[in-house]
Amino acid sequence: MDAAVAVQFALAVVYPRAGNLGGGGFMMIRHPEGVAALDYRERAPLLAHRDMYLDSAGQVVEGLSLHGHLASGVPGTVDGLLRAWEAYGQVPNLRTLIDPAIQLAENGFPVTTTEAERLNRFANDFRTHNTHPIPFLKDVAWKEGDLLVQPALAQTLHRIREQGREGFYNGETARLLLAEMNRGGGLFQQQDLDAYSAQWREPVKGSYRGYQVYSMPPPSSGGIALLQMLQMLEPYDLSAMQHLQAESIHLLAEVMRRAYADRAEYLGDTDFVEVPVEALLDSTYLRSRMQDFSPLKASKSKAELNRELLHLPASFETTHTSVVDARGNAVGVTTTLNSNYGCKVVVEGAGFFLNNEMDDFSIKPGQPNQFGLVGAEANAIEPGKRMLSSMTPTILEKDGDFFLVLGTPGGSTIITSVLQVLVNVIDFELSLDQAIEAPRFHHQWLPDELWYEQLGFEPEVLRQLELKGHQLKAFDYIARMKAIQRLPDGRLFGAGDFRQPDDDARGY
Ligand code: DON
């Protein structure tokens, strides 16, 4: 936990497009007594209301839930990290975990090629949404090796180090945050900051071919959808259908379609709406869900998507960290500002980006969000409610021992990517690095399309999928996994994803 928390504070400095103080996340924790789940998802401000992104004619105002102050939910990261550390940390002083981040912010660090490219790509958005000078903007383009120095962020981290939670949700940081909201027409008040609290949740649990699976419950859809898909798959002999062949891809896609249809209808923040978790995971229900499955023919998603504002693929970013120690204690943490650099607003004087997580609500029934996901009443905006997520940090055990921790960014494709790495390891018996490198695909019910990574698949396999009735759509890449597995001899094997050159795996 100490390592996981220290990494999160450091990522808030060195990975500003997704690492954060102004966002939220989810953490799965395997500790000596069991597995815990921590929800530090953002909440809708208390002044939010269900139609806040619609005009007087009831039409969606394009971009309002994505860019600028109104797009931001109340941040949960600082409260979440401190709670996680208080519950499971071993180092006696928070300083040990925050000081490295403060130094990185104060002294600067050389940006990577991908960060330089990203900072350049979003420079105009930064200018649009910030009137004060920010360290992310320069007169000339960023290039690899340039130093990014963030003195205001260092001060904020310093206040958190000295005052804990109060160093963010009260006092100077809160004052700066509320002043920023006033300037930009945002909705948070001190009451929102006072009311924010991370929540311990009961993990979603199930088994798959002898492995025990623990994942994130609502307000993430990840755990329920993942376990639904695994249970729908279990009666089939997936390995006999062979890896990346039309038969296995088709079965997986049909399982994905069904889980995402349920996601759209039933899932939301359980503090506000009743989510029928047991019914959704009931084995009789899941068998009945597959009754109309045909190995020959793609099903049809029985709803139409409002395509008017569907701009896929959006450019988005999130980050996942997996940590395991020698005793099999494990942390999987996925955190985000939602889009790259969130809503693009930097809190003046406090130096951190705010999220644009409000777009994860269903802002209007049938209206796709930036990932093309639709939702219903269960995920409508309400004051103080948490928006539904797809983030899926997941831990597996085998015979009571730690087996695997994994997770990834990727918006709606997170859950299906976690699924594929699991079946690649368990059914297709690939090593973890092969399981991660294998080309990925994705179906999310709506749009009724099978997405696939364009470099990975045999043309003949794609042709057979089309013959079954799938509408195919190529993407450059889908998700970027980070995972650690315990090998049969007890050694740990960590793997990042070749899709993201900044990813890495280290052992100490
Ligand atoms: O919570 C969610 O599901 C999204 N806000 C996650 C965003 C994301 O993964 C963007 N990443 N690549």
Boltz pocket constraint, residues with backbone or C-beta under 6 A from the ligand:
constraints:
  - pocket:
      binder: B
      contacts: [[A, 316], [A, 317], [A, 318], [A, 336], [A, 337], [A, 338], [A, 339], [A, 357], [A, 360], [A, 388], [A, 389], [A, 390], [A, 391], [A, 408], [A, 409], [A, 410], [A, 411], [A, 412], [A, 414]]
      max_distance: 6.0
